[in-house]
Amino acid sequence: MLRISIISAILTFAMLFNSGLAQNNSIDSLNKALQKQESDLNRYKTLTELAIAYSDSNYEKSLNYWKSALSLANKLGKRELVANAYHQIGFSYMKMGEFRLSLENLENAGTIYKYLDSTKSYAGIQNDMGLIYRNWGKYDKALEHYLNALDLYRKIGDIEGIGIASNSIGQIHFYRENYPKAIEFFNEYLEINEAKGNSRAVAGASNNIASAYMELGKYDDALEYFLKSLHIYDSLGISIGVAIIQDNIGSLYFKQNLLDNALLYHQNALEIFQSLKSVTRVCYTQKNMGQVLLAQGKVERAINMFQESLNKAKQIGLKDVESDCNKFLSECYVKTNNFQKAYSYLLDHITIKDSILNSETLQKIEELQAQYERDKKEQEINAMNSKLKAQRLNLFIAFGFSVVFISLFLLVVIENRKKKRALVNLELLRNHLFQNISQNLCNLQMVKNSYEVEGYFSAWWEAKIKKVDEKPNFFYFSYKNSLLND
């Protein structure tokens, strides 16, 4: 197992070295372009590209480029560019563990985004502010910001944003040790980004799921997700991601009592974090290494490691690390029979732990979670009602079309029957007329050929015109002494 770990570390170093060469070439070309550009807008774009290029390898350089970009954005008078620069400066400070400076810049960005009515960007600010409050151990405040972000993302239908907020909410459940609930939110984040093909986010989600499985004691599942995440970060050449996974795999080996392997992975991660000057990550990894050293019986080295981590945690306000380090230092001093120090550190641990998760905070978190569940349920009901209304409307339209179609069909059938009946009647009339004409012709022929018939009509019928009582002339027939009007 140790041999495999060493080989993995060598391969990781080789990958980082190669990706570093490619990155340096890209940065050189950007620097040359920056020197030639005269347009402030083009210089702004190049400065942001340089800042992004250093975002995973050198936090200080990245921050300086973002500050230069901010200066140009103010000169150009473009609010959206100013807001973006503030946002990225805030995020850079957060990665460096400068949380108060981070919050200040994020609030500046948020104010501009709100003025510009940029809902998506403002939701991102809400989520990032939640990260700061989470690091400060103010979980109720963090959850409030995460839920605000989630609500905004849902209003604009931003699926990727919904995934980001879900991941953040999952982390609150993770810190509250509600690991099944955390996995539920992490999985939502994972599925959204797998569908989107966002590899980096998939790696982050896999890491979070693995961490939750590790806490549940499901080590095989945890290792599977950690390796999935590590493979993605390796393929993308993201050194910070590789270091985070190595640190987490070290924690997994520690839980399995494979202490030498655990220490090796933590040490590899620490070197990368130190090169990035990520105080936050260094702080966490030193605490992890202290645990391994304590388990190995190397108490003095463990105390030194915990003390370094504790000092950094106090400096940047990492309450959860501060609490853990006090607890472990108490255990160290118990082993050295220094019970006074052990008791002092234990009291500090209890005090900080209570301040993070006191009853009032827990109640607030429960209320926010309950409100979230109610809103989610209400949205599901509204969506279902809308679907039912649409189905009813479609059914009504289909029924209407059916009635119209059947009516038209019946009209066609009735008209066809009328036409057939008219044709039959016309045929009967034609036959009748034909028969009458034939009969009349026969009668005329008889008159013509019969002297008796001809004499009868000549003797008794006579057509005349007579004026009667000053009335208009009219035809009449006289038959014997009777008059028949025409």
C-alpha atoms as one frame of an Amber mdcrd trajectory, in Angstrom:
protein
   0.000   0.000   0.000   2.853   2.390   0.847   4.535   1.631  -2.501   1.287
   2.423  -4.353   0.981   5.697  -2.446   4.539   6.737  -3.353   3.969   5.895
  -7.040   0.729   7.910  -6.983   2.549  10.882  -5.469   5.317  10.708  -8.128
   2.788  10.536 -10.976   0.883  13.470  -9.499   4.093  15.528  -9.309   4.905
  14.712 -12.943   1.433  15.752 -14.042   1.635  19.028 -12.141   5.082  19.736
 -13.625   3.840  19.238 -17.197   0.701  21.283 -16.653   2.862  23.992 -15.065
   4.976  24.246 -18.247   1.852  24.630 -20.405   0.462  27.249 -18.030   3.721
  29.239 -18.093   3.639  29.383 -21.915   0.069  30.694 -21.820   0.932  33.290
 -19.171   3.953  34.503 -21.155   1.806  35.091 -24.231  -0.785  36.978 -22.147
   1.902  39.204 -20.606   3.265  40.039 -24.065  -0.233  40.864 -25.285  -0.813
  43.096 -22.233   2.272  45.181 -22.999   1.177  45.794 -26.604  -2.472  46.678
 -25.951  -3.524  50.331 -25.857  -7.276  49.925 -25.405  -8.288  49.942 -21.712
 -11.088  47.467 -22.407  -8.674  44.988 -24.037  -6.226  45.449 -21.164  -9.058
  44.711 -18.714  -9.885  41.467 -20.522  -6.232  40.378 -20.575  -5.781  41.208
 -16.886  -8.802  39.018 -16.021  -7.355  36.174 -18.115  -4.042  36.465 -16.246
  -5.890  36.522 -12.909  -7.767  33.360 -13.856  -4.551  31.697 -15.060  -3.034
  32.149 -11.582  -6.274  31.382  -9.673  -5.223  27.809  -8.831  -1.463  28.254
  -8.640  -0.663  31.609  -7.036  -3.397  33.363  -5.082  -1.410  36.576  -4.513
  -0.611  37.110  -8.194  -4.184  36.353  -9.131  -5.412  38.891  -6.580  -3.041
  41.597  -7.841  -4.244  41.140 -11.421  -7.858  41.415 -10.257  -7.028  44.650
  -8.430  -5.456  46.066 -11.607  -8.571  45.023 -13.526 -10.738  46.802 -10.942
  -8.753  50.018 -11.408  -9.283  49.875 -15.179 -12.993  49.067 -14.783 -13.437
  52.179 -12.622 -11.594  54.221 -15.228 -13.858  52.881 -17.971 -16.924  53.613
 -15.839 -18.506  50.222 -16.609 -20.452  49.086 -13.545 -20.762  45.442 -14.600
 -16.963  45.162 -14.978 -16.433  46.863 -11.604 -18.868  44.441  -9.933 -17.157
  41.426 -11.512 -13.731  42.609 -10.315 -15.029  43.167  -6.762 -16.610  39.704
  -6.817 -13.393  37.984  -7.901 -11.272  39.979  -5.436 -13.632  38.899  -2.663
 -13.410  35.279  -3.759  -9.597  35.474  -3.912  -9.424  36.856  -0.371 -11.696
  34.033   0.779  -9.328  31.405  -0.664  -6.473  33.133   1.150  -8.384  33.060
   4.446  -8.864  36.854   4.598 -12.582  36.563   5.335 -13.333  40.115   6.446
 -11.703  41.609   3.351 -13.514  39.007   1.306 -16.891  39.937   2.802 -16.255
  43.640   2.230 -15.535  43.158  -1.486 -18.428  40.734  -1.956 -20.818  43.256
  -0.416 -19.533  45.932  -2.837 -20.147  43.590  -5.762 -23.584  42.638  -4.441
 -24.676  46.271  -4.182 -23.777  46.890  -7.843 -25.344  43.639  -9.067 -28.564
  44.526  -7.262 -28.555  48.004  -8.824 -28.001  46.447 -12.269 -30.808  43.931
 -11.595 -28.387  41.080 -12.358 -30.184  38.314 -10.471 -27.822  35.479 -11.375
 -24.698  37.385 -10.290 -26.382  38.588  -7.088 -27.332  34.988  -6.272 -23.643
  34.043  -6.677 -22.714  36.749  -4.160 -25.271  35.388  -1.686 -23.783  31.910
  -2.011 -20.191  33.144  -1.549 -21.147  35.194   1.514 -22.668  32.017   2.915
 -19.265  30.326   2.514 -17.644  32.993   4.688 -20.220  32.677   7.459 -19.849
  28.899   7.290 -16.092  29.217   7.839 -16.802  31.495  10.773 -19.011  28.784
  12.256 -22.159  30.915  11.883 -24.143  28.125  10.277 -27.556  29.755  10.664
 -26.338  32.899   8.889 -24.647  30.783   6.219 -27.805  28.753   5.600 -29.829
  31.962   5.307 -27.564  33.188   2.488 -27.582  29.785   0.773 -31.383  29.659
   0.794 -31.515  33.213  -0.599 -29.215  32.108  -3.418 -31.292  28.987  -4.058
 -34.507  31.013  -4.220 -32.981  33.492  -6.709 -31.596  30.717  -8.919 -34.977
  29.000  -8.971 -36.775  32.221  -9.918 -34.654  32.588 -13.057 -34.537  28.843
 -13.765 -30.737  28.596 -13.494 -30.174  24.842 -13.098 -26.415  25.146 -12.588
 -26.947  27.792  -9.903 -29.510  25.569  -8.165 -26.846  22.862  -8.043 -24.278
  25.238  -6.503 -26.713  26.343  -3.785 -27.722  22.718  -3.115 -24.074  21.803
  -2.640 -23.644  24.657  -0.165 -26.741  23.622   1.814 -25.388  20.068   1.860
 -22.229  21.351   3.533 -24.282  22.843   6.374 -25.874  19.444   6.951 -22.382
  17.902   6.793 -21.067  20.182   9.542 -24.159  19.420  11.604 -23.230  15.732
  11.153 -26.454  14.965   9.296 -24.529  13.014   6.656 -27.442  11.257   4.858
 -29.125  14.635   4.314 -25.809  16.089   3.142 -25.411  13.268   0.599 -28.911
  13.997  -0.703 -27.960  17.603  -1.539 -24.489  16.653  -2.828 -26.043  14.103
  -5.189 -28.373  16.763  -6.589 -25.318  18.912  -7.300 -23.509  15.934  -8.879
 -26.407  14.958 -11.178 -26.899  18.524 -12.437 -23.218  18.908 -13.353 -22.934
  15.457 -14.907 -25.846  16.392 -17.172 -24.126  19.709 -17.968 -20.745  18.060
 -18.582 -19.083  20.319 -15.983 -16.139  18.118 -15.016 -14.663  20.345 -12.328
 -17.988  20.611 -10.486 -18.450  16.832 -10.799 -15.064  16.398  -9.116 -16.094
  18.731  -6.281 -19.426  16.977  -5.779 -17.737  13.549  -5.779 -15.297  14.761
  -3.135 -18.145  15.985  -0.918 -20.092  12.738  -1.274 -16.947  10.762  -0.453
 -16.348  12.846   2.671 -19.884  12.149   3.902 -19.533   8.408   3.238 -16.244
   8.449   5.135 -17.960   9.932   8.194 -20.633   7.218   7.930 -17.907   4.552
   7.974 -18.604   3.466   4.371 -14.941   3.508   3.410 -15.189   1.609   0.116
 -17.834   4.002  -1.187 -15.776   6.941   0.047 -12.610   5.743  -1.717 -14.546
   5.177  -4.953 -15.767   8.788  -5.035 -12.391  10.183  -3.907 -10.624   8.378
  -6.775 -13.265   9.591  -9.234 -12.613  13.146  -8.102  -8.826  12.741  -8.142
  -8.904  11.383 -11.703 -10.864  14.433 -12.911  -8.578  16.943 -11.171  -5.534
  15.098 -12.576  -6.926  15.232 -16.119  -7.711  18.964 -15.783  -4.337  19.780
 -14.231  -5.876  21.504 -11.197  -3.252  21.329  -8.449  -5.489  22.683  -5.674
  -8.022  19.957  -6.436  -5.370  17.239  -6.405  -4.117  18.506  -3.038  -7.600
  18.571  -1.489  -8.276  14.977  -2.550  -4.861  13.825  -1.316  -5.587  15.439
   2.041  -8.975  13.720   2.193  -7.563  10.337   1.203  -5.074  10.825   4.032
  -8.022  11.271   6.414  -9.626   8.101   4.993  -6.448   6.096   5.629  -6.292
   7.551   9.129  -9.789   6.230   9.875  -8.649   2.825   8.609  -5.591   3.046
  10.904  -3.167   3.067   7.938  -1.162   5.817   9.602   1.990   5.884   7.438
  -0.077   6.178   4.257  -2.235   8.849   5.865   0.786  10.955   6.853   2.280
  10.677   3.351  -0.895  11.959   1.645  -1.305  14.784   4.154   2.318  15.835
   3.653   1.923  15.907  -0.166  -1.199  18.036   0.199   0.472  20.405   2.690
   3.336  21.167   0.299   0.917  22.149  -2.479  -1.196  24.304  -0.140   1.899
  26.078   1.145   3.077  26.788  -2.403  -0.349  28.310  -3.109  -0.180  30.294
   0.146  -3.622  29.024   1.047  -3.674  29.663   4.803  -7.090  28.064   5.173
  -6.066  24.765   3.570  -2.717  24.713   5.382  -4.618  25.156   8.626  -6.889
  22.161   7.982  -4.054  19.906   6.779  -1.839  20.671   9.781  -4.711  19.697
  12.051  -5.088  16.425  10.111  -1.357  15.702  10.357  -1.465  16.393  14.100
  -4.137  13.692  14.483  -1.967  11.144  12.676   1.112  12.025  14.743  -0.922
  11.760  17.960  -2.171   8.309  16.915   1.443   7.273  16.197   2.430   8.299
  19.716   4.562  11.210  18.513   2.987  13.559  21.029   5.462  16.464  20.935
   5.338  16.683  17.145   1.578  16.466  17.330   1.407  19.358  19.837   3.558
  21.525  17.567   1.381  20.731  14.558  -1.881  21.403  16.448  -0.478  24.648
  17.849   0.484  25.920  14.387  -2.956  25.071  13.086  -4.649  26.681  16.099
  -2.726  29.934  15.662  -3.733  30.184  12.020  -7.358  29.312  12.844  -7.533
  32.132  15.408  -5.956  34.536  12.960  -8.451  33.914  10.137 -11.476  32.950
  12.241 -11.861  29.223  11.451 -13.980  28.342  14.466 -14.425  24.653  13.644
 -10.629  24.133  13.327 -10.019  26.154  16.484 -12.469  23.963  18.385 -10.941
  20.712  17.072  -7.349  21.789  17.802  -8.245  22.670  21.405  -9.806  19.231
  21.823  -6.766  17.413  20.404  -4.314  19.529  22.419  -6.255  18.557  25.525
  -5.768  14.881  24.608  -2.039  15.483  23.997  -1.512  17.042  27.405  -3.405
  14.212  29.091  -0.804  11.849  27.584   2.008  14.027  28.989   0.252  14.157
  32.401  -0.117  17.940  32.169  -3.715  17.943  33.359  -3.892  21.690  33.971
  -3.234  22.464  30.301  -5.416  19.558  29.265  -8.331  20.999  31.274  -7.730
  24.527  29.947  -7.779  23.418  26.295 -10.847  21.242  26.914 -12.751  24.218
  28.331 -11.805  26.291  25.270 -13.040  23.487  23.018 -16.391  23.258  24.813
 -16.854  27.040  24.809 -16.223  27.359  21.067 -18.309  24.282  20.260 -21.246
  25.679  22.201 -20.914  29.061  20.498 -21.036  27.386  17.083 -23.960  25.085
  17.714 -25.874  26.538  20.645 -29.576  25.834  21.037 -30.580  29.168  19.523
 -28.443  28.584  16.438 -29.749  25.044  16.043 -33.324  26.300  16.333 -32.653
  28.952  13.675 -31.161  26.339  11.361 -34.158  24.068  11.897 -36.531  26.953
  11.156 -34.688  27.850   7.965 -34.594  24.220   6.877 -38.302  23.826   7.627
 -39.059  26.978   5.628 -36.968  25.630   2.773 -38.859  22.314   2.846 -42.204
  24.165   2.895 -41.185  26.383  -0.022 -39.921  23.377  -1.944 -43.157  21.489
  -1.293 -45.211  24.519  -2.300 -43.236  24.848  -5.522 -43.772  21.169  -6.258
 -47.527  21.552  -5.616 -47.675  24.659  -7.824 -45.790  22.840 -10.552 -48.173
  19.888 -10.244 -51.225  22.197 -10.347 -49.840  23.951 -13.414 -49.307  20.587
 -15.044 -52.864  19.507 -14.209 -54.255  22.802 -15.561 -52.283  22.309 -18.745
 -53.572  18.740 -19.003 -57.157  19.924 -18.444 -56.738  22.644 -21.054 -55.294
  20.161 -23.524 -58.176  17.777 -22.777 -60.733  20.569 -23.246 -59.111  21.618
 -26.533 -59.012  17.999 -27.701 -62.669  17.562 -26.723 -63.572  20.783 -28.567
 -61.769  19.641 -31.688 -63.521  16.264 -31.421 -66.945  17.926 -31.184 -66.188
  20.179 -34.154 -64.880  17.246 -36.171 -67.902  15.061 -35.353 -70.277  17.970
 -36.153 -68.609  18.553 -39.504 -68.706  14.843 -40.221 -72.435  14.675 -39.423
 -73.111  17.743 -41.574 -71.285  16.140 -44.471 -73.235  12.893 -44.003 -76.578
  14.782 -43.801 -75.758  16.877 -46.855 -74.760  13.778 -48.777 -78.041  12.116
 -47.842 -79.983  15.235 -48.900 -78.157  15.284 -52.198 -78.872  11.596 -52.752
 -82.538  12.123 -51.855 -82.739  15.152 -54.169 -81.149  13.163 -56.970 -83.643
  10.327 -56.431 -86.558  12.795 -56.408 -85.192  14.501 -59.493 -84.953  11.163
 -61.229 -88.524  10.281 -60.234 -89.748  13.676 -61.448 -87.867  13.282 -64.694
 -89.420   9.844 -65.208 -92.834  11.188 -64.289 -92.524  14.080 -66.743 -91.260
  11.776 -69.394 -94.222   9.465 -68.860 -96.670  12.424 -68.924 -95.151  13.856
 -72.059 -95.244  10.451 -73.680 -98.864  10.017 -72.635 -99.764  13.504 -73.926
 -98.112  12.775 -77.190-100.116   9.629 -77.402-103.321  11.528 -76.610-102.554
  14.152 -79.225-101.911  11.468 -81.699-105.273   9.915 -80.795-106.984  13.299
 -81.243-105.351  13.751 -84.527-106.309  10.317 -85.748-109.807  10.103 -84.154
-112.603  12.101 -85.682-114.942  11.542 -82.737-112.492  12.900 -80.190-111.616
  15.847 -82.379-115.296  16.675 -82.886-116.035  16.448 -79.164-113.380  19.011
 -78.222-114.276  21.272 -81.111-117.932  21.252 -80.158-117.715  21.848 -76.456
-114.475  23.843 -75.680-113.797  27.324 -76.784-111.226  29.764 -75.605-112.399
  33.397 -75.601-111.412  36.861 -74.376-114.140  38.915 -72.689-114.277  42.136
 -70.745-116.326  41.639 -67.605-117.618  44.503 -65.408-114.868  46.908 -66.427
-112.314  44.528 -64.995-109.070  43.814 -66.788-109.205  41.272 -69.561-108.442
  37.760 -68.510-108.600  34.356 -70.057-111.373  31.976 -69.244-112.719  28.734
 -70.523-116.435  28.134 -71.117-117.772  24.679 -70.760-121.412  24.491 -71.394
-122.747  27.319 -69.140-119.929  27.372 -66.562-116.897  29.667 -66.424-113.547
  28.467 -65.208-110.906  31.086 -64.347-107.475  30.678 -65.672
